Amino acid sequence: MDEVTVMDISKQTSFKVAAAQYPVSAWRSWDEYKDNAELWCQKAVDEGAQILLFPEYAAMELSSLLDPLISSDLHKQLPALQQFLSQFTALFEKLAIMHQVLIQPGTFPVLNGAGEYRNRAFLFGPEGLIGYQDKLQMTRFELESWNISAGAEINTFTTHLGVIAIAICYDSEFPLLVRQQVEAGAEVILVPSCTDTLAGFHRVKVGSQARALENQIYVVQSCTVGDAPWSPALDINIGAAAIYEPIDIGFKPTGIQVIGNLNVPQWVFGTCDLTKIRQVRQSGQVLNHRDWSKQVRFNPSR
């Protein structure tokens, strides 16, 4: 893409997003996995999507390429998966550059320099790797059964489509974490998620909706779906991808712009219009974003 085109794109305030209801699958080879990733991305791009979001732990499909004695062991699979990390990042970086879109390819359990595994969400754009966000609040399963550690930094990413942040699954249920991203300028929050019960799905759904309401932002949620009995990490997957928005003038009265059919593999498409976000923060029926700081003036009576 030439410089003039990039400059024109940078002026966009409205763009299409795609959130995957992604079926966890077993693959026979890296090439088979790669072909599937390319096909999914192509389908979203063909529909005009400029942000593609895959779910949390989508990369765990790669454990199907390991020896069954390793892939069936929660702890042995993590070090073995590291052999695919560079191929994984190179693949999605190539796709983002080729299609000139933003891709958040879900999360990958990455071994860091301190010898800890972090649940990491990379973000790729037309220029390549933009950055990453590690999950900050870990579930009991991650901490107690899988030994995956919490990240240490809250990040935001300045892109040609505005400032974007990532709240990985459980992180979306913690308002102060997302608020810090919003105060750093984020108007779109990407929520890659992976839940194995209907209750778990609804926790992330309700958290994502609440973050959209209280911050007057867009929240895009992706999820894994389907059964993977060969994977001790992703054996059961339940959810529906969605785009959530403020509940105010010019938006859906439910705060749900669009949501997929539960557990059906598909892309869910929606639109983020940053001009509408900025307008509703100035002249909405309520001004949640502005009034956030007023909470501190109320002290509980004793």
C-alpha atoms as a printed R data frame, in Angstrom:
    type eleno elety resid chain resno       x       y      z
1   ATOM     1    CA   MET     A     1   0.000   0.000  0.000
2   ATOM     2    CA   ASP     A     2   1.388   3.413 -0.950
3   ATOM     3    CA   GLU     A     3   1.720   6.402  1.378
4   ATOM     4    CA   VAL     A     4  -1.276   8.287 -0.014
5   ATOM     5    CA   THR     A     5  -3.606   5.345  0.602
6   ATOM     6    CA   VAL     A     6  -2.369   4.907  4.160
7   ATOM     7    CA   MET     A     7  -2.977   8.589  4.862
8   ATOM     8    CA   ASP     A     8  -6.529   8.341  3.520
9   ATOM     9    CA   ILE     A     9  -7.287   5.273  5.665
10  ATOM    10    CA   SER     A    10  -5.981   7.017  8.776
11  ATOM    11    CA   LYS     A    11  -8.862   9.528  8.507
12  ATOM    12    CA   GLN     A    12 -11.520   6.828  8.889
13  ATOM    13    CA   THR     A    13 -13.863   7.039 11.847
14  ATOM    14    CA   SER     A    14 -16.245   4.286 10.728
15  ATOM    15    CA   PHE     A    15 -15.167   0.738  9.908
16  ATOM    16    CA   LYS     A    16 -16.431  -2.826  9.828
17  ATOM    17    CA   VAL     A    17 -15.317  -5.361 12.416
18  ATOM    18    CA   ALA     A    18 -15.498  -9.154 12.378
19  ATOM    19    CA   ALA     A    19 -15.667 -11.296 15.520
20  ATOM    20    CA   ALA     A    20 -15.164 -15.029 15.138
21  ATOM    21    CA   GLN     A    21 -17.280 -17.747 16.647
22  ATOM    22    CA   TYR     A    22 -14.393 -20.044 16.034
23  ATOM    23    CA   PRO     A    23 -14.679 -23.858 16.108
24  ATOM    24    CA   VAL     A    24 -11.729 -25.580 17.774
25  ATOM    25    CA   SER     A    25 -10.348 -28.195 15.393
26  ATOM    26    CA   ALA     A    26  -7.625 -30.830 15.275
27  ATOM    27    CA   TRP     A    27  -5.169 -30.529 12.376
28  ATOM    28    CA   ARG     A    28  -2.857 -33.039 10.725
29  ATOM    29    CA   SER     A    29  -0.161 -30.559  9.692
30  ATOM    30    CA   TRP     A    30   0.958 -26.937 10.014
31  ATOM    31    CA   ASP     A    31  -0.057 -26.335  6.404
32  ATOM    32    CA   GLU     A    32  -3.582 -27.519  7.123
33  ATOM    33    CA   TYR     A    33  -3.804 -25.132 10.091
34  ATOM    34    CA   LYS     A    34  -2.367 -22.290  7.974
35  ATOM    35    CA   ASP     A    35  -4.806 -22.901  5.130
36  ATOM    36    CA   ASN     A    36  -7.732 -22.728  7.542
37  ATOM    37    CA   ALA     A    37  -6.491 -19.453  9.077
38  ATOM    38    CA   GLU     A    38  -6.058 -17.955  5.611
39  ATOM    39    CA   LEU     A    39  -9.559 -19.059  4.607
40  ATOM    40    CA   TRP     A    40 -11.160 -17.507  7.704
41  ATOM    41    CA   CYS     A    41  -9.324 -14.232  7.176
42  ATOM    42    CA   GLN     A    42 -10.222 -14.147  3.492
43  ATOM    43    CA   LYS     A    43 -13.913 -14.603  4.281
44  ATOM    44    CA   ALA     A    44 -13.882 -11.664  6.702
45  ATOM    45    CA   VAL     A    45 -11.943  -9.443  4.315
46  ATOM    46    CA   ASP     A    46 -14.322 -10.318  1.485
47  ATOM    47    CA   GLU     A    47 -17.139  -8.906  3.652
48  ATOM    48    CA   GLY     A    48 -15.236  -5.650  4.087
49  ATOM    49    CA   ALA     A    49 -13.993  -6.176  7.657
50  ATOM    50    CA   GLN     A    50 -11.027  -4.036  8.702
51  ATOM    51    CA   ILE     A    51 -10.591  -5.523 12.184
52  ATOM    52    CA   LEU     A    52 -10.567  -9.323 12.556
53  ATOM    53    CA   LEU     A    53 -10.825 -10.753 16.076
54  ATOM    54    CA   PHE     A    54 -10.223 -14.397 16.937
55  ATOM    55    CA   PRO     A    55 -10.863 -15.918 20.386
56  ATOM    56    CA   GLU     A    56  -8.723 -16.550 23.434
57  ATOM    57    CA   TYR     A    57  -6.533 -19.668 23.196
58  ATOM    58    CA   ALA     A    58  -7.437 -20.210 19.541
59  ATOM    59    CA   ALA     A    59  -3.762 -21.120 19.053
60  ATOM    60    CA   MET     A    60  -4.233 -24.173 21.270
61  ATOM    61    CA   GLU     A    61  -5.417 -25.944 18.118
62  ATOM    62    CA   LEU     A    62  -1.717 -26.313 17.375
63  ATOM    63    CA   SER     A    63  -1.417 -28.776 20.248
64  ATOM    64    CA   SER     A    64  -3.190 -31.255 17.958
65  ATOM    65    CA   LEU     A    65   0.072 -31.386 15.974
66  ATOM    66    CA   LEU     A    66   1.969 -32.704 19.005
67  ATOM    67    CA   ASP     A    67   2.450 -36.295 20.089
68  ATOM    68    CA   PRO     A    68  -0.777 -37.351 21.901
69  ATOM    69    CA   LEU     A    69   1.201 -38.130 25.065
70  ATOM    70    CA   ILE     A    70   2.265 -34.471 25.113
71  ATOM    71    CA   SER     A    71  -0.909 -32.809 23.833
72  ATOM    72    CA   SER     A    72  -3.002 -34.625 26.448
73  ATOM    73    CA   ASP     A    73  -0.858 -33.268 29.307
74  ATOM    74    CA   LEU     A    74  -1.637 -29.684 30.397
75  ATOM    75    CA   HIS     A    75   1.921 -29.019 31.507
76  ATOM    76    CA   LYS     A    76   3.892 -30.842 28.811
77  ATOM    77    CA   GLN     A    77   1.984 -29.169 25.989
78  ATOM    78    CA   LEU     A    78   3.026 -25.614 26.958
79  ATOM    79    CA   PRO     A    79   6.787 -25.949 26.337
80  ATOM    80    CA   ALA     A    80   6.126 -28.041 23.239
81  ATOM    81    CA   LEU     A    81   3.844 -25.368 21.774
82  ATOM    82    CA   GLN     A    82   6.661 -22.812 21.770
83  ATOM    83    CA   GLN     A    83   8.048 -24.409 18.587
84  ATOM    84    CA   PHE     A    84   5.054 -22.956 16.713
85  ATOM    85    CA   LEU     A    85   5.191 -19.403 18.114
86  ATOM    86    CA   SER     A    86   7.340 -17.834 15.409
87  ATOM    87    CA   GLN     A    87   5.300 -19.483 12.638
88  ATOM    88    CA   PHE     A    88   2.070 -18.363 14.310
89  ATOM    89    CA   THR     A    89   3.115 -14.717 14.563
90  ATOM    90    CA   ALA     A    90   4.632 -14.720 11.068
91  ATOM    91    CA   LEU     A    91   1.422 -16.116  9.588
92  ATOM    92    CA   PHE     A    92  -0.898 -13.503 11.042
93  ATOM    93    CA   GLU     A    93   1.571 -10.682 10.448
94  ATOM    94    CA   LYS     A    94   1.689 -11.696  6.777
95  ATOM    95    CA   LEU     A    95  -2.110 -11.821  6.562
96  ATOM    96    CA   ALA     A    96  -2.524  -8.401  8.184
97  ATOM    97    CA   ILE     A    97  -0.018  -6.848  5.786
98  ATOM    98    CA   MET     A    98  -1.421  -8.634  2.749
99  ATOM    99    CA   HIS     A    99  -5.028  -7.644  3.461
100 ATOM   100    CA   GLN     A   100  -4.142  -4.242  5.000
101 ATOM   101    CA   VAL     A   101  -6.292  -4.933  8.070
102 ATOM   102    CA   LEU     A   102  -5.911  -5.271 11.827
103 ATOM   103    CA   ILE     A   103  -5.847  -8.865 13.064
104 ATOM   104    CA   GLN     A   104  -5.987  -9.979 16.671
105 ATOM   105    CA   PRO     A   105  -5.465 -13.736 16.202
106 ATOM   106    CA   GLY     A   106  -6.624 -14.802 19.654
107 ATOM   107    CA   THR     A   107  -4.102 -15.685 22.345
108 ATOM   108    CA   PHE     A   108  -1.016 -17.879 22.570
109 ATOM   109    CA   PRO     A   109   0.536 -19.137 25.854
110 ATOM   110    CA   VAL     A   110   4.008 -17.606 25.539
111 ATOM   111    CA   LEU     A   111   7.057 -18.492 27.660
112 ATOM   112    CA   ASN     A   112   8.731 -15.247 28.708
113 ATOM   113    CA   GLY     A   113  12.312 -14.538 29.747
114 ATOM   114    CA   ALA     A   114  11.480 -15.081 33.414
115 ATOM   115    CA   GLY     A   115  10.403 -18.649 32.759
116 ATOM   116    CA   GLU     A   116   6.677 -17.851 33.136
117 ATOM   117    CA   TYR     A   117   3.877 -18.563 30.708
118 ATOM   118    CA   ARG     A   118   1.714 -15.576 29.793
119 ATOM   119    CA   ASN     A   119  -1.604 -15.662 27.957
120 ATOM   120    CA   ARG     A   120  -0.614 -13.228 25.186
121 ATOM   121    CA   ALA     A   121  -2.746 -11.441 22.595
122 ATOM   122    CA   PHE     A   122  -0.777 -10.045 19.664
123 ATOM   123    CA   LEU     A   123  -2.100  -7.270 17.434
124 ATOM   124    CA   PHE     A   124  -1.007  -7.047 13.802
125 ATOM   125    CA   GLY     A   125  -1.726  -4.281 11.308
126 ATOM   126    CA   PRO     A   126  -0.856  -3.136  7.776
127 ATOM   127    CA   GLU     A   127   2.617  -2.267  9.045
128 ATOM   128    CA   GLY     A   128   3.159  -5.618 10.809
129 ATOM   129    CA   LEU     A   129   3.334  -6.290 14.543
130 ATOM   130    CA   ILE     A   130   1.839  -3.410 16.539
131 ATOM   131    CA   GLY     A   131   2.211  -4.893 20.018
132 ATOM   132    CA   TYR     A   132   0.633  -7.287 22.483
133 ATOM   133    CA   GLN     A   133  -1.431  -7.445 25.639
134 ATOM   134    CA   ASP     A   134  -0.925 -10.149 28.273
135 ATOM   135    CA   LYS     A   135  -3.936 -11.290 30.266
136 ATOM   136    CA   LEU     A   136  -3.986  -9.522 33.643
137 ATOM   137    CA   GLN     A   137  -6.586 -11.377 35.702
138 ATOM   138    CA   MET     A   138  -6.172 -15.115 35.635
139 ATOM   139    CA   THR     A   139  -8.946 -17.637 36.141
140 ATOM   140    CA   ARG     A   140  -8.663 -20.380 38.740
141 ATOM   141    CA   PHE     A   141  -8.035 -22.921 35.974
142 ATOM   142    CA   GLU     A   142  -5.132 -20.899 34.559
143 ATOM   143    CA   LEU     A   143  -3.531 -20.304 37.947
144 ATOM   144    CA   GLU     A   144  -4.271 -23.514 39.828
145 ATOM   145    CA   SER     A   145  -4.265 -26.139 37.077
146 ATOM   146    CA   TRP     A   146  -2.241 -24.707 34.206
147 ATOM   147    CA   ASN     A   147   0.381 -22.478 35.865
148 ATOM   148    CA   ILE     A   148  -0.141 -19.519 33.533
149 ATOM   149    CA   SER     A   149   0.894 -16.238 35.153
150 ATOM   150    CA   ALA     A   150  -0.690 -12.791 35.022
151 ATOM   151    CA   GLY     A   151   0.740 -10.037 32.871
152 ATOM   152    CA   ALA     A   152   2.141  -6.846 34.358
153 ATOM   153    CA   GLU     A   153   1.205  -4.036 31.935
154 ATOM   154    CA   ILE     A   154  -1.980  -2.458 30.611
155 ATOM   155    CA   ASN     A   155  -1.521  -1.415 26.992
156 ATOM   156    CA   THR     A   156  -3.318   0.554 24.294
157 ATOM   157    CA   PHE     A   157  -2.487   0.596 20.592
158 ATOM   158    CA   THR     A   158  -2.580   3.572 18.258
159 ATOM   159    CA   THR     A   159  -3.638   2.286 14.832
160 ATOM   160    CA   HIS     A   160  -4.836   3.706 11.533
161 ATOM   161    CA   LEU     A   161  -8.379   3.052 12.834
162 ATOM   162    CA   GLY     A   162  -7.906   4.835 16.141
163 ATOM   163    CA   VAL     A   163  -6.828   3.759 19.611
164 ATOM   164    CA   ILE     A   164  -7.652   0.128 20.390
165 ATOM   165    CA   ALA     A   165  -7.113  -2.002 23.492
166 ATOM   166    CA   ILE     A   166  -7.466  -5.685 24.353
167 ATOM   167    CA   ALA     A   167  -9.171  -7.116 27.448
168 ATOM   168    CA   ILE     A   168  -8.692 -10.874 27.412
169 ATOM   169    CA   CYS     A   169 -11.796 -12.782 28.539
170 ATOM   170    CA   TYR     A   170 -11.841 -12.513 32.382
171 ATOM   171    CA   ASP     A   171 -10.170  -9.081 32.176
172 ATOM   172    CA   SER     A   172 -13.392  -7.711 30.682
173 ATOM   173    CA   GLU     A   173 -15.133  -8.365 34.011
174 ATOM   174    CA   PHE     A   174 -12.919  -5.834 35.841
175 ATOM   175    CA   PRO     A   175 -14.037  -2.244 35.214
176 ATOM   176    CA   LEU     A   176 -10.934  -0.520 36.554
177 ATOM   177    CA   LEU     A   177  -8.660  -2.362 34.125
178 ATOM   178    CA   VAL     A   178 -10.681  -1.369 31.083
179 ATOM   179    CA   ARG     A   179 -11.170   2.144 32.434
180 ATOM   180    CA   GLN     A   180  -7.413   2.671 32.392
181 ATOM   181    CA   GLN     A   181  -7.376   1.680 28.718
182 ATOM   182    CA   VAL     A   182 -10.238   4.074 27.998
183 ATOM   183    CA   GLU     A   183  -8.522   6.920 29.837
184 ATOM   184    CA   ALA     A   184  -5.478   6.244 27.635
185 ATOM   185    CA   GLY     A   185  -7.693   6.905 24.607
186 ATOM   186    CA   ALA     A   186  -9.162   3.519 23.645
187 ATOM   187    CA   GLU     A   187 -12.572   3.743 21.964
188 ATOM   188    CA   VAL     A   188 -12.705   0.091 20.863
189 ATOM   189    CA   ILE     A   189 -11.949  -2.814 23.220
190 ATOM   190    CA   LEU     A   190 -11.306  -6.265 21.751
191 ATOM   191    CA   VAL     A   191 -12.301  -9.182 23.984
192 ATOM   192    CA   PRO     A   192 -10.974 -12.552 22.811
193 ATOM   193    CA   SER     A   193 -12.707 -15.102 25.050
194 ATOM   194    CA   CYS     A   194 -12.885 -18.811 25.733
195 ATOM   195    CA   THR     A   195 -15.575 -20.200 28.048
196 ATOM   196    CA   ASP     A   196 -16.600 -23.783 28.732
197 ATOM   197    CA   THR     A   197 -19.984 -23.179 30.391
198 ATOM   198    CA   LEU     A   198 -23.026 -21.084 29.570
199 ATOM   199    CA   ALA     A   199 -22.496 -19.249 32.865
200 ATOM   200    CA   GLY     A   200 -18.916 -18.443 31.896
201 ATOM   201    CA   PHE     A   201 -20.049 -17.071 28.541
202 ATOM   202    CA   HIS     A   202 -22.648 -14.861 30.193
203 ATOM   203    CA   ARG     A   203 -20.117 -13.528 32.703
204 ATOM   204    CA   VAL     A   204 -17.915 -12.272 29.871
205 ATOM   205    CA   LYS     A   205 -20.950 -11.091 27.896
206 ATOM   206    CA   VAL     A   206 -22.330  -9.086 30.815
207 ATOM   207    CA   GLY     A   207 -18.865  -7.707 31.612
208 ATOM   208    CA   SER     A   208 -18.348  -6.647 28.003
209 ATOM   209    CA   GLN     A   209 -21.766  -4.985 27.841
210 ATOM   210    CA   ALA     A   210 -21.111  -3.150 31.089
211 ATOM   211    CA   ARG     A   211 -17.748  -1.851 29.864
212 ATOM   212    CA   ALA     A   212 -19.448  -0.526 26.705
213 ATOM   213    CA   LEU     A   213 -22.156   1.192 28.738
214 ATOM   214    CA   GLU     A   214 -20.032   2.806 31.453
215 ATOM   215    CA   ASN     A   215 -17.284   4.005 29.093
216 ATOM   216    CA   GLN     A   216 -19.459   4.748 26.035
217 ATOM   217    CA   ILE     A   217 -17.254   2.658 23.754
218 ATOM   218    CA   TYR     A   218 -17.487  -0.336 21.431
219 ATOM   219    CA   VAL     A   219 -16.600  -3.752 22.821
220 ATOM   220    CA   VAL     A   220 -16.033  -6.581 20.336
221 ATOM   221    CA   GLN     A   221 -16.139 -10.119 21.749
222 ATOM   222    CA   SER     A   222 -14.989 -13.300 20.015
223 ATOM   223    CA   CYS     A   223 -15.328 -16.845 21.376
224 ATOM   224    CA   THR     A   224 -14.386 -20.472 20.842
225 ATOM   225    CA   VAL     A   225 -17.199 -22.913 20.081
226 ATOM   226    CA   GLY     A   226 -17.581 -26.682 19.809
227 ATOM   227    CA   ASP     A   227 -16.066 -29.715 21.496
228 ATOM   228    CA   ALA     A   228 -12.424 -30.771 21.332
229 ATOM   229    CA   PRO     A   229 -12.172 -33.978 23.400
230 ATOM   230    CA   TRP     A   230  -8.506 -34.340 22.405
231 ATOM   231    CA   SER     A   231  -7.615 -31.101 24.218
232 ATOM   232    CA   PRO     A   232  -7.539 -30.947 28.038
233 ATOM   233    CA   ALA     A   233  -7.468 -27.147 27.775
234 ATOM   234    CA   LEU     A   234 -10.276 -26.597 25.232
235 ATOM   235    CA   ASP     A   235 -12.406 -29.702 25.562
236 ATOM   236    CA   ILE     A   236 -15.749 -27.819 25.773
237 ATOM   237    CA   ASN     A   237 -16.430 -24.392 24.233
238 ATOM   238    CA   ILE     A   238 -19.637 -22.365 24.533
239 ATOM   239    CA   GLY     A   239 -20.350 -18.858 23.350
240 ATOM   240    CA   ALA     A   240 -21.551 -16.275 20.859
241 ATOM   241    CA   ALA     A   241 -19.515 -13.471 19.332
242 ATOM   242    CA   ALA     A   242 -20.921  -9.952 19.499
243 ATOM   243    CA   ILE     A   243 -20.394  -6.227 19.115
244 ATOM   244    CA   TYR     A   244 -21.601  -4.194 22.109
245 ATOM   245    CA   GLU     A   245 -22.159  -0.436 22.126
246 ATOM   246    CA   PRO     A   246 -23.444   2.397 24.349
247 ATOM   247    CA   ILE     A   247 -27.121   2.310 25.302
248 ATOM   248    CA   ASP     A   248 -28.086   5.760 24.135
249 ATOM   249    CA   ILE     A   249 -29.186   7.960 21.247
250 ATOM   250    CA   GLY     A   250 -28.273   6.492 17.864
251 ATOM   251    CA   PHE     A   251 -27.479   3.023 19.231
252 ATOM   252    CA   LYS     A   252 -29.477  -0.146 19.814
253 ATOM   253    CA   PRO     A   253 -31.631   0.138 22.979
254 ATOM   254    CA   THR     A   254 -30.228  -3.203 24.189
255 ATOM   255    CA   GLY     A   255 -26.585  -2.162 23.780
256 ATOM   256    CA   ILE     A   256 -26.133  -5.206 21.544
257 ATOM   257    CA   GLN     A   257 -25.423  -4.128 17.977
258 ATOM   258    CA   VAL     A   258 -25.202  -7.715 16.776
259 ATOM   259    CA   ILE     A   259 -24.697 -11.151 18.338
260 ATOM   260    CA   GLY     A   260 -24.220 -14.550 16.752
261 ATOM   261    CA   ASN     A   261 -26.262 -17.707 17.149
262 ATOM   262    CA   LEU     A   262 -24.967 -19.575 20.197
263 ATOM   263    CA   ASN     A   263 -22.270 -22.151 19.377
264 ATOM   264    CA   VAL     A   264 -22.599 -21.840 15.587
265 ATOM   265    CA   PRO     A   265 -19.244 -21.426 13.786
266 ATOM   266    CA   GLN     A   266 -19.380 -18.108 11.951
267 ATOM   267    CA   TRP     A   267 -18.082 -14.578 11.587
268 ATOM   268    CA   VAL     A   268 -20.211 -11.922 13.266
269 ATOM   269    CA   PHE     A   269 -19.969  -8.526 11.566
270 ATOM   270    CA   GLY     A   270 -20.652  -5.065 12.938
271 ATOM   271    CA   THR     A   271 -19.639  -1.443 12.534
272 ATOM   272    CA   CYS     A   272 -17.676   0.847 14.822
273 ATOM   273    CA   ASP     A   273 -18.430   4.535 14.217
274 ATOM   274    CA   LEU     A   274 -16.094   6.625 16.364
275 ATOM   275    CA   THR     A   275 -17.904   9.847 15.440
276 ATOM   276    CA   LYS     A   276 -21.057   8.468 17.090
277 ATOM   277    CA   ILE     A   277 -19.057   7.526 20.185
278 ATOM   278    CA   ARG     A   278 -17.655  11.036 20.489
279 ATOM   279    CA   GLN     A   279 -21.044  12.623 19.897
280 ATOM   280    CA   VAL     A   280 -22.850  10.551 22.526
281 ATOM   281    CA   ARG     A   281 -20.158  11.394 25.083
282 ATOM   282    CA   GLN     A   282 -20.968  15.064 24.486
283 ATOM   283    CA   SER     A   283 -24.732  15.050 24.060
284 ATOM   284    CA   GLY     A   284 -26.141  11.669 25.076
285 ATOM   285    CA   GLN     A   285 -29.153  11.085 27.295
286 ATOM   286    CA   VAL     A   286 -26.580  10.177 29.943
287 ATOM   287    CA   LEU     A   287 -22.862  10.910 30.121
288 ATOM   288    CA   ASN     A   288 -21.395   7.798 31.709
289 ATOM   289    CA   HIS     A   289 -17.904   8.444 30.397
290 ATOM   290    CA   ARG     A   290 -17.791  11.960 31.829
291 ATOM   291    CA   ASP     A   291 -19.482  11.058 35.102
292 ATOM   292    CA   TRP     A   292 -17.138   8.173 35.970
293 ATOM   293    CA   SER     A   293 -14.947  10.362 38.174
294 ATOM   294    CA   LYS     A   294 -17.947  11.578 40.192
295 ATOM   295    CA   GLN     A   295 -18.172   8.174 41.866
296 ATOM   296    CA   VAL     A   296 -15.259   9.040 44.181
297 ATOM   297    CA   ARG     A   297 -17.170  11.834 45.911
298 ATOM   298    CA   PHE     A   298 -19.562   9.378 47.518
299 ATOM   299    CA   ASN     A   299 -18.263   7.834 50.750
300 ATOM   300    CA   PRO     A   300 -20.119   5.034 52.532
301 ATOM   301    CA   SER     A   301 -21.782   6.137 55.744
302 ATOM   302    CA   ARG     A   302 -20.726   4.430 58.937
